[in-house]
Amino acid sequence: MGYLDGRVAIVTGGGRGIGAEISKLFAAEGASLVINDLGANTDGTGGDAGPAHDIAEEIRGTGAKAVANGGDISEVATGEELVATALKEYGKLDIVVNVAGILRDRMIFNLSPEDWDAVIKVHLRGHYSTVRPASAYFREQRNPQGNYRIINFSSDSGLQGSPGQPNYAAAKMGIVGLTYSLAQGLSRYGVTANAIAPGASTRLTDTVPDDKKLSGDSALEANPVMSPANIAPTVAFLASENSSWLSGRTLGVQGYKVTLFNNPEVIAEVNSDGPWSLANLQAQVESTFKPIADGLPKSIFAAQL
């Protein structure tokens, strides 16, 4: 018995890296798959249907079920096609895993509108394009115990604020907000939604120049601990029927470590009896917020600033 026996999953970015490892583990655990991958370069240019087809063929060689799709996930029609394919091929859909992404790294003052738009489109619109038709299908099933799963991919770049990736960081934090909204809005239809912030050696991390890599940051070093395969088990658990208790959360997965991030919460407040004067506001904020802010952990990227 596999963890995902009888379940049907869509995996975007499923032809390479983390997505490919997720696809293979899902198949080994009994899932039937629709694997999407444009096969583009790391900056989103170009395209090659080969990666998605190769992984699908490899999976079929094991006796499992997989179909490939080489569409551009930033186009809404591609997401609709993936859902339609799952329903046509397998008669249902249980899981959506949104892995696909690109990088166009620049400091904000050097970031062109085109590079901003391309990254936002692939990540945020790419998530929207699968989630909208999938959630419509889940809602139509009218099954509060449906064990439907949406698993999105965020990043430490967003959670910590990578200075050289303002477009990517914005997109990845947007995905966290989207995940919170999905968890709240879709729970009545039997859907859970969670986000993964992965740390692994991939084509994307390999594009980071050596002088920009953080000292001792093993997430950017090619070694067995940082294999993309180590991300897949957590995703498979979240995709299973055993994870119904967990929704609206972000998990960090790096090597053999899995962490649970806290959702944003109020940690302090100041009040006034009437409209603030700037002097009163400054005095209260400095006396109340500053000691707390000074004691909070700094970003892992702070050394670059």
C-alpha positions as CSV (number, residue, x, y, z in Angstrom):
1,M,0.0,0.0,0.0
2,G,1.4,3.4,-1.0
3,Y,0.7,6.6,0.7
4,L,-1.0,7.9,-2.4
5,D,-2.7,4.9,-3.8
6,G,-5.6,5.8,-6.1
7,R,-4.9,9.5,-5.9
8,V,-4.5,11.8,-8.9
9,A,-2.0,14.6,-8.9
10,I,-0.9,17.5,-11.2
11,V,2.7,18.6,-10.7
12,T,4.0,21.7,-12.5
13,G,7.7,22.0,-13.1
14,G,7.6,18.3,-12.8
15,G,10.1,17.4,-15.4
16,R,13.3,18.5,-13.6
17,G,14.8,19.1,-10.2
18,I,12.5,19.1,-7.2
19,G,9.4,18.7,-9.4
20,A,10.8,15.6,-11.1
21,E,11.6,14.0,-7.7
22,I,8.1,14.7,-6.5
23,S,6.7,13.2,-9.7
24,K,8.7,10.0,-9.3
25,L,8.0,9.6,-5.5
26,F,4.2,10.2,-6.1
27,A,4.2,7.5,-8.8
28,A,6.1,5.1,-6.5
29,E,3.5,5.8,-3.8
30,G,0.6,4.9,-6.1
31,A,-0.5,8.2,-7.6
32,S,-1.5,8.8,-11.2
33,L,0.1,11.9,-12.6
34,V,-0.3,14.8,-15.0
35,I,3.3,16.3,-15.3
36,N,3.7,19.8,-16.6
37,D,7.0,21.3,-17.6
38,L,7.7,24.0,-20.3
39,G,11.3,22.9,-20.3
40,A,12.4,26.5,-20.4
41,N,15.8,28.0,-19.4
42,T,16.1,29.2,-15.8
43,D,15.1,32.7,-16.9
44,G,11.9,31.4,-18.5
45,T,13.1,31.8,-22.1
46,G,12.9,29.0,-24.6
47,G,11.0,25.7,-24.2
48,D,11.5,22.0,-24.6
49,A,8.8,19.4,-24.1
50,G,11.4,16.7,-23.5
51,P,11.8,16.9,-19.7
52,A,8.1,16.4,-19.0
53,H,7.8,13.6,-21.5
54,D,11.0,11.9,-20.3
55,I,9.8,11.8,-16.7
56,A,6.4,10.6,-17.7
57,E,8.0,7.8,-19.8
58,E,10.2,6.8,-17.0
59,I,7.3,6.6,-14.6
60,R,5.2,4.6,-17.1
61,G,8.2,2.2,-17.4
62,T,7.7,1.3,-13.7
63,G,4.0,0.4,-14.3
64,A,2.6,3.6,-12.9
65,K,0.5,6.1,-14.8
66,A,1.7,9.5,-16.0
67,V,0.9,11.9,-18.9
68,A,3.1,14.8,-19.9
69,N,2.2,18.4,-20.8
70,G,4.7,20.9,-22.1
71,G,2.5,24.1,-21.8
72,D,3.4,27.4,-20.3
73,I,2.0,27.4,-16.8
74,S,1.9,31.2,-16.7
75,E,-0.9,31.0,-19.3
76,V,-4.4,30.4,-17.8
77,A,-5.3,28.0,-20.6
78,T,-2.5,25.7,-19.5
79,G,-3.9,25.3,-16.0
80,E,-7.3,24.6,-17.4
81,E,-5.8,22.0,-19.7
82,L,-4.0,20.2,-16.9
83,V,-7.2,19.9,-14.9
84,A,-9.2,18.7,-17.9
85,T,-6.5,16.2,-18.7
86,A,-6.6,14.7,-15.2
87,L,-10.4,14.4,-15.4
88,K,-10.2,12.9,-18.9
89,E,-7.4,10.4,-18.2
90,Y,-8.2,9.4,-14.6
91,G,-11.7,10.6,-13.9
92,K,-10.9,12.8,-11.0
93,L,-8.3,15.1,-9.4
94,D,-7.1,15.1,-5.8
95,I,-3.8,17.0,-5.6
96,V,-2.2,20.1,-7.2
97,V,1.5,20.7,-6.6
98,N,2.8,24.0,-8.0
99,V,6.6,23.9,-8.3
100,A,7.3,25.6,-11.6
101,G,9.4,28.8,-11.4
102,I,12.1,31.0,-13.0
103,L,14.7,33.5,-11.9
104,R,15.7,36.9,-13.2
105,D,17.9,38.2,-10.4
106,R,18.8,41.9,-10.2
107,M,19.0,44.5,-7.5
108,I,15.9,46.6,-7.5
109,F,17.6,49.6,-9.0
110,N,18.7,47.5,-12.0
111,L,15.5,45.5,-12.4
112,S,13.6,46.1,-15.6
113,P,9.8,46.0,-15.9
114,E,10.2,43.0,-18.2
115,D,12.2,41.0,-15.6
116,W,9.7,42.0,-12.9
117,D,6.7,40.9,-14.9
118,A,8.1,37.6,-16.2
119,V,8.9,36.3,-12.7
120,I,5.7,37.5,-11.2
121,K,3.7,35.9,-14.0
122,V,5.3,32.5,-13.9
123,H,5.1,32.2,-10.1
124,L,1.9,34.0,-9.1
125,R,-0.1,33.6,-12.2
126,G,1.3,30.1,-12.6
127,H,-0.2,29.2,-9.3
128,Y,-3.5,30.9,-10.1
129,S,-3.8,29.1,-13.4
130,T,-3.9,25.6,-11.8
131,V,-5.6,26.5,-8.5
132,R,-8.6,28.3,-10.1
133,P,-9.9,25.4,-12.2
134,A,-8.8,22.8,-9.6
135,S,-10.7,24.6,-6.8
136,A,-13.8,24.9,-9.0
137,Y,-13.7,21.1,-9.5
138,F,-13.2,20.5,-5.8
139,R,-16.1,22.8,-5.0
140,E,-18.4,20.9,-7.4
141,Q,-17.7,17.6,-5.6
142,R,-19.5,18.9,-2.5
143,N,-17.4,16.6,-0.3
144,P,-16.2,18.2,2.9
145,Q,-14.1,15.0,3.5
146,G,-12.6,15.0,0.1
147,N,-9.0,15.1,1.2
148,Y,-8.1,17.4,-1.7
149,R,-4.7,19.0,-1.5
150,I,-3.0,22.2,-2.8
151,I,0.7,22.4,-2.2
152,N,2.4,25.6,-3.3
153,F,6.1,26.5,-3.4
154,S,7.5,29.5,-1.7
155,S,11.1,30.3,-0.8
156,D,13.4,31.6,1.9
157,S,14.1,34.4,-0.6
158,G,10.6,35.7,0.2
159,L,10.4,34.7,3.8
160,Q,13.8,36.3,4.6
161,G,14.0,39.0,1.9
162,S,16.8,38.2,-0.5
163,P,18.3,41.6,-1.5
164,G,19.2,40.5,-5.1
165,Q,15.8,38.9,-5.9
166,P,13.1,41.5,-5.3
167,N,10.8,40.1,-8.1
168,Y,11.3,36.5,-6.9
169,A,10.9,37.4,-3.2
170,A,7.7,39.4,-3.9
171,A,6.3,36.4,-5.9
172,K,7.2,33.9,-3.2
173,M,5.6,35.9,-0.4
174,G,2.6,36.4,-2.6
175,I,2.4,32.6,-2.8
176,V,2.3,32.5,1.0
177,G,-0.6,34.9,1.1
178,L,-2.4,33.0,-1.6
179,T,-1.9,29.8,0.4
180,Y,-3.4,31.4,3.5
181,S,-6.4,32.5,1.5
182,L,-6.9,29.1,-0.1
183,A,-6.7,27.3,3.2
184,Q,-9.5,29.6,4.6
185,G,-11.6,29.8,1.6
186,L,-11.6,26.1,0.5
187,S,-11.6,24.2,3.8
188,R,-15.4,23.8,3.6
189,Y,-14.9,21.8,0.4
190,G,-12.4,19.3,1.9
191,V,-9.3,21.2,0.6
192,T,-6.1,21.8,2.5
193,A,-3.5,24.3,1.3
194,N,0.1,24.5,2.4
195,A,3.3,26.0,1.2
196,I,6.9,24.6,1.0
197,A,10.0,26.7,1.2
198,P,12.7,24.3,-0.1
199,G,16.4,24.2,0.2
200,A,18.1,22.0,-2.4
201,S,20.7,22.1,-5.1
202,T,18.8,22.8,-8.4
203,R,19.3,24.5,-11.8
204,L,18.0,27.7,-10.2
205,T,20.4,27.7,-7.2
206,D,23.2,26.9,-9.6
207,T,22.7,30.2,-11.3
208,V,23.7,32.2,-8.2
209,P,27.2,33.5,-8.5
210,D,29.8,32.1,-6.1
211,D,30.4,35.5,-4.6
212,K,26.7,35.9,-3.8
213,K,26.3,32.6,-2.1
214,L,26.0,32.8,1.7
215,S,29.0,31.4,3.6
216,G,28.2,28.0,4.9
217,D,24.8,27.9,3.2
218,S,24.6,24.2,2.3
219,A,21.4,24.8,0.5
220,L,23.5,26.1,-2.4
221,E,26.1,23.4,-2.4
222,A,25.8,20.3,-4.4
223,N,25.9,17.3,-2.0
224,P,23.7,14.3,-1.2
225,V,22.1,16.0,1.8
226,M,20.9,18.8,-0.5
227,S,19.5,16.5,-3.2
228,P,16.1,17.6,-4.6
229,A,14.9,14.1,-3.7
230,N,14.9,15.1,-0.1
231,I,12.1,17.6,-0.6
232,A,9.7,15.0,-2.1
233,P,8.8,13.0,1.0
234,T,7.3,16.0,2.8
235,V,5.3,16.9,-0.3
236,A,4.1,13.3,-0.5
237,F,3.0,13.4,3.1
238,L,1.1,16.7,2.6
239,A,-0.5,15.1,-0.5
240,S,-1.7,12.1,1.4
241,E,-5.0,11.6,3.3
242,N,-3.0,11.5,6.5
243,S,-2.3,15.3,6.5
244,S,-5.9,16.6,6.8
245,W,-5.0,18.3,10.2
246,L,-2.5,20.7,8.6
247,S,-3.5,23.6,6.4
248,G,-2.6,27.2,5.9
249,R,1.0,26.7,6.9
250,T,4.5,27.1,5.5
251,L,7.0,24.3,5.9
252,G,10.7,24.7,5.4
253,V,12.3,21.5,3.9
254,Q,16.1,21.3,3.6
255,G,18.2,18.1,3.5
256,Y,16.8,15.9,6.3
257,K,15.2,18.7,8.2
258,V,11.6,19.9,8.1
259,T,10.6,23.1,9.9
260,L,7.3,24.8,10.6
261,F,7.1,28.5,10.2
262,N,4.9,30.7,12.3
263,N,2.2,32.6,10.5
264,P,2.3,36.4,11.0
265,E,0.9,37.5,14.3
266,V,0.7,40.6,16.4
267,I,3.6,40.7,18.9
268,A,3.1,44.2,20.4
269,E,0.9,47.2,20.1
270,V,0.7,50.8,21.2
271,N,-2.4,52.9,21.7
272,S,-3.4,56.6,21.9
273,D,-6.5,58.2,23.4
274,G,-7.0,60.2,20.2
275,P,-5.2,61.1,17.0
276,W,-1.5,60.6,17.1
277,S,0.9,63.4,17.4
278,L,4.2,62.5,15.8
279,A,6.1,63.1,19.0
280,N,3.8,60.8,21.0
281,L,3.9,58.1,18.3
282,Q,7.7,58.2,18.1
283,A,8.0,58.0,21.9
284,Q,5.7,55.0,22.2
285,V,7.0,53.1,19.2
286,E,10.6,53.5,20.3
287,S,9.9,52.5,23.9
288,T,7.7,49.5,23.0
289,F,8.7,48.3,19.5
290,K,12.4,49.0,19.4
291,P,13.5,46.6,22.2
292,I,11.5,43.9,20.6
293,A,12.7,44.5,17.1
294,D,16.3,44.7,18.3
295,G,15.9,41.2,19.8
296,L,14.3,39.5,16.8
297,P,16.4,37.2,14.6
298,K,18.0,38.9,11.6
299,S,17.5,37.8,8.0
300,I,19.9,35.1,6.8
301,F,20.7,37.5,4.0
302,A,21.7,40.4,6.4
303,A,25.4,39.7,5.8
304,Q,25.1,40.7,2.2
305,L,23.7,44.2,3.1
